[in-house]
Amino acid sequence: MNIKLAENRLLEETSLADAYLDTLLELARSDESVMSLEADLMKSIGVKFIEKFPKRTINCGIAEANMVGVATGLGAVGMKAYTHTFAPFLTRRAYDQIFITTAYGKGNVKLIGSDPGITAAYNGGTHMPFEDAGLLRMVPDAIVIDISDSTMLKCVLKDIKDIFGVQYVRMPRCAVDKIYACDSVFDIGKGIVLKDGTDATIIASGILVSEALDAAHQLEQEGISARVVDMFTWKPIDKDLIVKCAKETGAIVTAENHNIVNGLGSAVAEVLGENSPVIMSRIGCKDRFGEVGSKEYLMDEFEMTADDIAKQVKVVLNQK
């Protein structure tokens, strides 16, 4: 793992949808087994791919469960099917196919769920999955990843190409804050310490990594030293790093764009409970349905902002 932080943590110029497509095109040029499957979202993410590789593109229509079955069949004959649609439809609607057809059947599928959690924004509660990664976390041997920025997305998409099994990557389609320099390399299953600290640890993923860094900066102005970890891999989770942070800082706050039930916070709590119990708290959707709104409104409504994280760090510090 070779991690370098971006010089300026600004909104990226490239959307993650474009980063996904560009990376898929790159992979397809060098590996004839790479395919793109979409569930009637070609215009939003896949037009360039079908133009370049029409014989390796399948628009499966609004039939997500069938799409997973098609992808699994392609995997059985040696193809590497990157299978994308909105996260709620890829996970909730096709869960039985993922669990039985692919995972139980020892299949090989790369599942890309877009616009997780509040990044669904104006698509509202029906399209706003706060449970997608939790569902996939319960699939035996599945890999579950929550993307932080385009640098990470590109690296992860390349890494999972030659991993056999079920991999689930959740990502917004919009542009997000730049966290990592373009030449960073990531190891699936290994968390990343972005900022050291001694009083408490913030373990975050996805779009809340940037919020966690802002929270740590706020706390630093008040004399509180908060460590920040990007736990981009939810499964297999980095148990050693979680235990190390617990022993060294004695308090943990998790931050996720997901339901706190069976999410990142639950995964961290499981590790702590079995290995190194410490005071902890969870930032995320508190077992609610989604709703319509801008990203900024939803961040406030679901209490996922840097201010919310900083406030919760103070709560756990008072409980130490």
C-alpha positions in Angstrom: 0.0 0.0 0.0 1.4 3.4 -1.1 -0.9 6.2 0.1 -0.4 9.9 -0.5 -2.9 12.5 0.5 -4.1 15.1 -2.1 -2.5 18.5 -1.6 -5.9 20.2 -1.6 -9.1 18.4 -0.4 -11.4 20.1 -3.0 -14.3 18.8 -5.0 -13.0 16.7 -7.8 -13.4 17.9 -11.4 -14.3 14.4 -12.6 -17.4 12.6 -11.4 -17.1 9.0 -10.1 -19.4 7.9 -12.9 -16.8 9.2 -15.4 -13.9 7.7 -13.4 -15.8 4.3 -13.4 -16.3 4.4 -17.2 -12.8 5.5 -18.0 -11.3 2.7 -15.8 -13.6 0.1 -17.3 -12.5 1.2 -20.8 -8.9 0.9 -19.8 -9.4 -2.6 -18.4 -11.3 -3.7 -21.4 -8.5 -2.6 -23.8 -6.0 -4.8 -22.0 -8.3 -7.8 -21.1 -10.7 -9.2 -23.5 -12.7 -10.9 -20.8 -13.9 -7.6 -19.2 -17.6 -6.9 -19.9 -20.0 -4.2 -18.8 -23.6 -5.0 -17.8 -26.2 -2.3 -17.1 -29.8 -2.3 -16.0 -31.2 0.4 -18.3 -28.7 3.0 -17.2 -26.6 3.2 -20.3 -27.1 6.9 -20.8 -26.0 7.7 -17.3 -22.8 5.7 -17.2 -22.2 3.4 -20.1 -22.6 4.9 -23.5 -18.8 5.2 -24.3 -18.3 1.6 -23.4 -20.9 0.2 -25.8 -19.5 2.4 -28.5 -16.0 1.0 -28.1 -17.0 -2.6 -27.1 -20.5 -3.4 -28.4 -20.0 -7.1 -28.2 -18.9 -6.9 -24.6 -21.8 -4.7 -23.4 -25.2 -6.0 -22.3 -28.1 -3.7 -21.3 -30.2 -6.1 -19.3 -33.0 -3.6 -18.9 -34.9 -3.0 -15.7 -34.4 -6.6 -14.6 -31.7 -6.5 -12.0 -32.1 -10.0 -10.7 -31.8 -11.3 -14.2 -28.8 -9.2 -14.7 -27.0 -10.8 -11.8 -27.9 -14.2 -13.3 -26.5 -13.2 -16.7 -23.3 -11.9 -15.0 -22.9 -15.1 -13.1 -23.3 -17.1 -16.3 -20.7 -15.0 -18.0 -18.4 -15.5 -15.0 -18.8 -19.3 -15.4 -17.3 -19.2 -18.9 -14.3 -17.0 -17.9 -15.7 -13.5 -18.4 -15.2 -10.7 -15.9 -18.6 -8.9 -15.7 -18.7 -5.5 -14.1 -22.3 -5.3 -13.2 -23.7 -1.8 -12.4 -27.0 -0.2 -11.4 -28.4 1.9 -8.6 -27.4 0.4 -5.3 -30.9 -0.3 -3.9 -31.9 -2.3 -7.0 -28.7 -4.2 -7.3 -28.8 -5.3 -3.6 -32.4 -5.4 -2.3 -34.0 -6.5 -5.6 -31.4 -9.0 -6.6 -30.3 -10.2 -3.2 -31.5 -13.8 -3.6 -29.7 -14.1 -6.9 -26.5 -12.7 -5.4 -26.7 -15.0 -2.4 -27.7 -18.2 -4.1 -26.9 -18.0 -7.8 -23.6 -16.2 -7.4 -22.1 -16.7 -3.9 -23.5 -20.1 -3.0 -22.9 -21.3 -6.6 -19.2 -20.1 -6.3 -19.6 -17.6 -9.1 -17.6 -14.6 -10.1 -19.3 -11.2 -10.3 -18.1 -7.6 -9.8 -21.1 -5.7 -8.4 -21.1 -1.9 -8.6 -23.9 -0.1 -6.7 -24.1 3.6 -7.4 -25.6 6.5 -5.4 -25.7 4.8 -2.0 -27.3 6.6 1.0 -27.8 10.3 0.8 -26.0 10.6 -2.5 -29.3 9.4 -4.1 -30.5 12.9 -3.1 -33.5 14.0 -5.1 -34.3 10.4 -6.2 -35.6 10.1 -2.6 -36.3 7.3 -0.2 -37.1 4.6 -2.8 -33.7 5.0 -4.3 -31.8 5.8 -1.1 -30.1 2.6 0.2 -28.9 2.8 3.7 -28.8 -1.0 3.9 -27.0 -2.1 0.7 -23.5 -2.8 2.2 -25.1 -4.4 5.2 -26.9 -6.9 3.0 -23.7 -7.8 1.2 -21.8 -8.0 4.4 -24.0 -11.0 5.2 -23.0 -12.9 2.0 -20.3 -15.4 2.9 -16.9 -14.6 1.5 -18.1 -11.4 -0.2 -15.8 -8.3 -0.4 -17.6 -5.1 0.5 -16.0 -1.7 -0.3 -17.2 1.9 0.2 -15.4 4.3 -2.2 -13.9 7.6 -0.9 -12.7 9.2 -4.1 -11.8 8.6 -7.8 -8.2 7.6 -7.0 -9.5 4.8 -4.8 -12.2 3.8 -7.3 -9.8 3.4 -10.1 -7.4 1.3 -8.0 -10.2 -0.9 -6.6 -11.8 -1.6 -10.0 -8.4 -2.8 -11.3 -7.7 -4.9 -8.2 -11.0 -6.8 -8.2 -10.7 -7.7 -11.9 -8.6 -10.8 -11.0 -10.3 -11.6 -7.7 -12.7 -14.5 -8.0 -16.0 -14.4 -6.1 -18.5 -11.7 -5.1 -17.2 -8.1 -4.8 -19.5 -5.2 -4.0 -18.3 -1.7 -4.6 -20.6 1.2 -3.5 -20.0 4.6 -5.0 -21.7 7.9 -5.7 -22.0 8.9 -9.4 -21.3 12.6 -8.6 -18.0 14.3 -8.0 -16.7 14.0 -4.4 -13.9 15.6 -2.4 -10.4 14.7 -3.4 -8.8 12.7 -0.6 -5.9 10.9 -2.3 -3.1 11.8 -4.7 -3.5 10.1 -8.1 -0.6 7.7 -7.6 -1.9 6.2 -4.4 -2.2 2.4 -4.2 -4.6 0.7 -1.8 -4.8 -2.8 -0.3 -8.2 -4.3 0.0 -8.8 -5.3 3.6 -6.4 -2.7 5.1 -7.6 0.5 6.7 -5.7 3.8 6.2 -4.7 6.1 9.0 -5.1 9.6 7.4 -4.4 11.6 10.6 -2.8 10.4 13.8 -4.3 11.3 17.2 -4.2 10.1 20.8 -7.5 11.0 22.4 -10.0 9.2 20.2 -10.3 7.6 16.8 -12.8 8.4 14.0 -13.3 5.4 11.7 -15.1 6.5 8.5 -15.7 5.5 5.0 -17.0 6.8 1.7 -18.1 10.5 1.6 -17.8 10.8 5.4 -14.1 10.5 5.3 -13.8 14.1 4.2 -16.3 15.0 7.0 -14.2 13.1 9.5 -11.0 15.0 8.5 -12.9 18.3 8.9 -14.1 17.1 12.3 -10.6 16.2 13.4 -9.4 19.7 12.4 -12.2 21.3 14.4 -11.3 19.3 17.4 -7.7 20.1 17.1 -8.5 23.8 17.5 -10.0 22.8 20.8 -7.0 20.8 22.0 -8.5 17.4 21.2 -6.4 15.0 19.3 -8.5 12.7 17.0 -7.1 10.0 14.8 -8.9 9.5 11.4 -9.0 6.1 9.7 -10.5 5.4 6.2 -12.0 1.9 6.7 -12.9 1.6 3.0 -13.1 -2.2 3.2 -16.0 -3.2 5.4 -15.4 -6.9 4.7 -12.9 -8.3 5.3 -12.5 -5.6 7.9 -9.0 -4.6 9.3 -9.4 -6.1 12.7 -5.7 -5.4 13.7 -6.0 -1.7 13.0 -9.3 -1.4 14.9 -7.8 -3.1 17.9 -4.7 -1.0 17.7 -6.8 2.2 17.6 -8.9 1.1 20.5 -5.9 0.3 22.7 -4.0 3.5 21.8 -6.9 6.0 21.9 -9.5 4.3 24.1 -12.5 5.7 22.3 -14.0 5.1 18.8 -16.5 7.0 16.7 -17.6 5.5 13.4 -19.0 7.5 10.5 -20.9 6.0 7.6 -23.3 7.0 4.8 -25.4 3.9 5.8 -27.8 2.6 8.4 -25.9 2.2 11.7 -27.7 -1.2 11.9 -25.4 -3.8 10.3 -23.2 -1.1 8.8 -19.6 0.0 9.4 -20.3 0.8 13.0 -21.7 -2.6 13.6 -18.7 -4.2 12.0 -16.3 -2.2 14.2 -18.4 -2.9 17.3 -18.2 -6.7 16.6 -14.4 -6.4 16.5 -14.2 -4.3 19.6 -16.6 -6.5 21.6 -14.6 -9.6 20.9 -11.1 -8.2 21.2 -10.8 -4.8 22.9 -14.0 -3.3 24.3 -13.9 0.5 24.5 -16.4 3.4 24.5 -17.8 3.9 21.0 -20.5 5.8 19.1 -21.9 5.5 15.6 -22.6 8.3 13.2 -24.9 7.4 10.3 -28.6 6.9 9.4 -30.3 5.9 12.7 -32.6 3.2 11.4 -34.7 5.4 9.2 -35.9 5.5 5.6 -34.4 8.0 3.2 -36.1 11.1 1.9 -35.9 13.7 -0.9 -33.4 16.6 -0.6 -30.1 18.0 -1.6 -26.9 16.4 -0.3 -26.4 19.3 2.1 -29.9 19.1 3.5 -29.6 15.3 3.9 -26.2 15.5 5.6 -27.8 17.8 8.3 -31.0 15.8 8.5 -29.3 12.5 9.1 -26.6 14.1 11.3 -23.6 13.1 9.2 -21.7 16.4 9.1 -18.3 17.3 10.5 -20.0 19.1 13.3 -22.0 16.0 14.2 -18.9 13.9 14.2 -16.9 16.3 16.3 -19.8 16.5 18.8 -19.9 12.8 19.1 -16.2 12.6 19.7 -16.6 14.8 22.7 -19.4 12.6 24.0 -17.2 9.5 23.9 -14.3 11.4 25.5 -16.6 12.3 28.4 -17.4 8.6 28.8 -13.9 7.3 28.9 
